[in-house]
Amino acid sequence: MNIVVVGGNGLVGRNVVRRLRGKGHEVAAASRATGVDIVTGKGLAQVLEGAEVVVDVSNSPVLVGEAPCDFFKAAIANLLEAEAAAGVQHHVSLSVVGTERLGDSPYFRGKAFQEQRIRESGLPFTVLHATQFFEFLLDIVEVSVYDQALRLAPAYIQPVASADVAACLAELAVRPPRNGVIEMAGPERERMSEIIQRFLTQIEAPYDVVADPLAPYFGARLASDSLLPGTDAHLCAMDFDGWIEQSEYWGASW
């Protein structure tokens, strides 16, 4: 099968590419590093020539402000147009659990727009909603820290390992389109403020966590269940302790 992974040099994309190639598929990793820019459309027609499936795991290089919304709007317009012209038969997209509930956030508003365009495109599709990656905990820290403290909502999250997400995407890419959304999450539900404190303790970061119900999450106000999956979500086995023990942070000398 001829498959193009958009964002194929990123955390999840590299893993998806490796898994699909390991199964004997012809796979192209599309990214700015390979001459493909989905925001401008540069290189898309060339990389999609002959493609049967597109797996889109691209992400905005900026996570705060209006930039993510602008990124997703431009990217999905160019990508769907190029896919239609190339005769792509299946569009697989990675999104986030809770996207439809977080319209106050430019990031999630952009993701919701992306999903709407996919549904309206007429292309067969599958959207995977995943909870926050364990690897994303550091990003939450970086955008939340101020003066040695982090103010975080006590909303619940159920993080998942990016490797499990990549395995699911690789499997979905070679299956028939669902024309709908699938949810996946990790096995443990924990308050964001508490798991971030656990993470900071493990990496010996000198920050204090303050639980604040009014603290924004990438511009959105969170209810206790805003980031939780539904009852039909696929739950993976890798928990926080298992992930941290095999991560780059375990035993690191800071």
C-alpha positions in Angstrom: 0.0 0.0 0.0 1.3 3.5 -0.9 1.0 5.7 2.2 2.0 9.3 3.0 2.5 10.3 6.6 2.2 14.1 6.9 4.3 15.2 9.9 6.3 12.0 9.4 9.4 13.4 11.1 7.7 14.2 14.4 7.3 12.2 17.6 4.3 10.2 16.4 5.0 10.4 12.7 8.4 8.7 12.9 6.9 5.9 14.8 4.0 5.5 12.3 6.4 5.5 9.4 8.6 2.8 11.0 5.7 0.5 11.8 4.2 0.8 8.3 7.5 0.2 6.5 8.1 -2.8 8.8 4.9 -4.3 7.4 6.1 -3.9 3.8 4.2 -0.7 2.8 5.6 2.0 0.6 5.7 5.0 3.0 6.7 8.6 2.4 7.4 10.9 5.4 6.2 14.4 4.4 7.4 17.4 6.4 9.2 20.7 5.9 12.5 18.7 6.2 11.5 16.8 3.1 10.4 19.8 1.1 6.7 19.6 1.9 5.0 22.6 3.5 1.3 22.1 4.2 0.7 25.7 5.2 1.7 27.0 1.7 1.0 23.8 -0.2 4.5 23.5 -1.4 5.5 19.9 -2.4 2.1 18.4 -1.6 1.1 17.4 -5.2 4.5 15.7 -5.7 4.5 13.7 -2.5 0.9 12.6 -2.9 1.3 11.3 -6.4 0.1 7.7 -6.3 -0.8 7.8 -2.6 -3.7 5.6 -1.5 -3.7 6.7 2.1 -2.7 9.8 4.0 -2.0 9.8 7.7 -2.0 13.4 9.0 -0.1 13.7 12.3 1.0 17.3 11.7 0.9 19.8 14.5 1.2 23.6 14.8 4.8 24.6 15.7 3.2 27.2 18.0 0.8 26.1 20.7 -0.5 29.3 22.1 -2.3 32.4 20.7 -4.1 32.4 17.4 -1.3 30.8 15.5 -2.5 27.2 16.0 -5.9 28.0 14.6 -4.4 29.7 11.6 -2.1 26.7 11.0 -4.8 24.1 11.1 -7.1 26.1 8.8 -4.5 26.6 6.1 -3.0 23.1 6.4 -6.3 21.2 6.1 -7.5 23.2 3.2 -4.3 22.6 1.2 -4.1 18.9 2.3 -7.6 18.0 1.3 -7.4 19.7 -2.0 -4.2 17.9 -2.9 -5.6 14.6 -1.7 -8.7 15.0 -3.9 -6.6 15.8 -6.9 -4.3 12.8 -6.2 -7.2 10.3 -5.8 -6.4 9.5 -2.2 -8.8 6.8 -0.9 -8.5 7.2 2.9 -7.6 10.2 5.1 -6.5 9.3 8.6 -6.2 12.2 11.1 -4.9 12.5 14.6 -6.9 14.8 16.9 -7.5 15.3 20.6 -10.2 14.0 23.0 -12.3 16.9 24.1 -11.7 19.0 21.0 -15.4 19.7 20.5 -15.8 21.0 24.1 -12.9 23.5 24.1 -14.0 26.2 21.6 -12.4 29.0 23.8 -9.0 27.7 22.9 -7.6 28.8 19.5 -5.7 25.5 19.3 -8.8 23.3 19.8 -10.9 25.6 17.7 -8.4 25.0 14.9 -8.6 21.2 15.5 -12.4 21.3 15.4 -12.3 23.3 12.1 -9.9 20.7 10.7 -12.3 17.8 11.6 -15.3 19.7 10.1 -13.5 20.1 6.8 -12.5 16.4 6.8 -16.2 15.4 7.3 -17.4 17.8 4.6 -14.6 16.8 2.1 -16.3 13.7 0.7 -13.1 11.8 1.2 -13.3 8.5 3.1 -11.8 9.2 6.6 -11.0 8.0 10.0 -10.3 10.5 12.9 -8.5 9.2 16.0 -9.1 11.2 19.2 -6.3 10.6 21.6 -5.9 12.0 25.1 -2.7 13.9 26.0 0.5 12.1 25.4 2.8 11.5 28.4 5.4 13.2 26.4 3.1 16.3 26.2 3.3 16.8 30.0 6.5 18.8 29.5 4.7 21.1 27.0 2.0 21.7 29.6 4.7 22.7 32.1 6.4 25.0 29.7 3.3 27.0 28.8 2.1 27.1 32.4 5.2 28.0 34.5 5.5 31.5 35.9 8.0 32.5 38.6 8.8 28.9 39.7 5.2 27.9 40.0 2.5 26.4 37.8 -1.1 27.1 38.1 -3.0 24.2 36.7 -6.7 23.2 36.6 -7.6 20.2 38.7 -9.5 18.8 35.8 -9.0 15.1 35.1 -6.8 13.8 32.3 -6.1 10.2 31.2 -2.7 10.4 29.4 -1.5 7.8 26.8 1.9 6.8 25.5 2.6 8.3 22.0 3.9 4.8 21.0 0.5 3.4 21.6 -1.1 6.1 19.5 1.4 5.5 16.7 0.6 1.8 16.7 -3.2 2.5 16.5 -2.7 5.0 13.6 -0.5 2.5 11.7 -3.3 -0.1 12.1 -6.1 2.3 11.1 -4.1 3.3 7.9 -4.4 -0.2 6.4 -8.0 -0.8 7.4 -11.1 0.4 5.7 -12.2 4.0 6.5 -14.5 4.4 9.5 -16.0 7.7 8.4 -16.2 8.6 12.0 -14.2 9.2 15.2 -12.4 6.6 17.4 -11.2 7.5 20.9 -8.2 6.1 22.8 -6.7 6.9 26.2 -4.3 5.6 28.8 -5.4 3.4 31.7 -5.2 5.9 34.6 -7.4 8.9 35.3 -5.8 11.6 37.4 -6.1 15.3 38.0 -3.9 17.4 35.8 -2.4 19.2 38.7 -1.5 16.0 40.5 0.1 14.1 37.6 2.1 17.2 36.6 3.4 17.3 40.2 4.3 13.6 39.9 6.1 14.3 36.7 8.0 17.3 38.1 9.0 15.2 41.1 10.4 12.5 38.9 12.5 14.9 36.8 13.5 16.9 39.9 12.2 20.1 38.4 12.2 23.0 40.9 8.6 24.1 40.4 5.6 24.2 42.6 2.1 23.2 41.4 -0.9 25.2 42.5 -4.4 23.7 41.7 -6.5 26.5 40.3 -9.9 25.8 38.8 -9.7 29.1 36.9 -6.3 28.3 35.3 -6.7 28.2 31.5 -5.6 25.2 29.4 -4.2 26.6 26.1 -6.8 29.4 26.4 -9.8 27.3 27.5 -11.5 27.0 30.9 -11.7 23.3 31.9 -14.6 21.4 33.5 -13.6 18.4 35.5 -14.3 16.1 32.6 -13.4 18.3 29.6 -10.4 16.1 28.6 -11.8 12.7 29.4 -12.8 10.1 26.8 -16.2 8.5 26.5 -17.1 5.0 27.8 -16.4 3.4 24.4 -12.7 4.6 24.2 -10.0 2.0 23.7 -7.8 2.0 26.8 -4.1 1.2 26.5 -2.0 -0.6 29.0 1.0 1.8 29.5 0.6 3.8 32.7 2.6 6.8 34.0 5.1 4.7 36.0 5.7 2.3 33.1 6.2 5.2 30.7 8.5 7.3 33.0 10.8 4.2 33.6 11.5 3.8 29.9 11.6 7.5 29.0 14.6 9.7 28.5 13.8 11.3 31.9 14.4 8.2 34.0 17.6 8.4 35.9 18.7 11.6 34.2 21.3 13.7 35.9 19.9 17.2 35.8 
